[in-house]
Amino acid sequence: MESRAVKLSTALLDDADKYAQVFSRSIPKQIEHWVKIGKIAEENPDMPYELIKDILLGLQEAAAGNLSEYRFG
């Protein structure tokens, strides 16, 4: 993965720092998280945030092998 230096506002970095501490992420990882969510939201404007979050969580669980069969009814 290539790294590049970018200029970000102090206000954004301060906000990212607050959220990063709450969610046990680094500041760069927090910003990457926001970018990922924002990109998905722009590509899927009718999809609510909660659904995006649930889909990402489900993908992570599947990648970790935490799967179970869904039974209808």
Buried (B, 14 or more C-beta within 10 A) or exposed (E): EEEEEEEEEEEEEEBBEEBBEEEEBEBEEBBEBBEEBEEBBEEEEEEEEEEBEEEBEEEEEEEEEEEEEEEEE
